[in-house]
Amino acid sequence: MVWVIVLSFVFAECAFIVGLFLPGDSLLFTAGVVLAQGANEGHAWALSVVATVVAVLGNQLGYYIGRKTGTALIARRGGKVLNHENLARAREFLDRRGFWAIVLARWIPWIRTLAPMIAGAAKMDARRYMLATSIGAILWVPTLVLIGYYGAGLLDVLPWLKPLALWGSIAFFVLGTAYGVWRYRQEMHRPVDKPAPATSE
C-alpha cells in the first residue's frame, strides 16, 4: 500500500497540474516513518530508488505536455494559485537560474509542478532538462524518505513518542491531501483566464 500510494502521488505531482495541491514532501517523509515501524530498511531504500525514477518520468511527461500545449490554459480567472502572476514568477525563477532552477524546483512545492511545463513550453533543450530533473529527483526523493525512516528509528529510545510521530505524519498527509484536492477542484471550476492579445500601436 505504501508503494502504491507513494508512486502514484509522486507521478501525479510531477506530471499534472493536480500535483500543485498534493503534499509531496510530507508524503515521502511519512512513507519513511511508516516503513520504519516494521524495520523495513530494504523497502525504504528500494522505494527511494523506484520513486526517484517515477519522479523523473513524471517530470518528463510534464515537460512534453508543456512542449506540445504550452501553459496558456493553466491560469484560471480569479485563481488563488493557478493565475498569471504565479506563472510569471515561475518563469522568472527558471529564466534567472536556468539549469539549476530545475534542480532546485524539486524543493519548492508549487514550482515543482509548474517547472516541467514551463521548461517544455520554453523549448528548453530536452537532454539538458533530463539531466537537471534527474539530479533534482536524486536529491529530493531519497533524502525525505530516508530522513523519515531513520528519524523514526531514532525514536526507539522514546517508545511512547513513536506512535505519535507515525499517526501525526499520517494525519498531516491525509488532511493535506484532502485540502489539496478541495483546492484543486475550486481552482479548476474557475474559467480559463487567457491573456489579452497584444494590440499594435
BELDAMO-V308385 format. One record per run of one state. SS is the DSSP state (hx for helix, st for strand, lp for the rest). FROM is the first residue (numbers start at 0). TO is the last residue. If there is no record, write none. Layout:
SS:FROM:TO  SS:FROM:TO
//
This chain:
lp:0:0  hx:1:14  lp:15:15  hx:16:20  lp:21:22  hx:23:35  lp:36:39  hx:40:68  lp:69:74  st:75:75  lp:76:82  hx:83:96  lp:97:97  hx:98:106  lp:107:107  hx:108:120  lp:121:124  hx:125:156  lp:157:157  hx:158:187  lp:188:190  st:191:191  lp:192:200
//
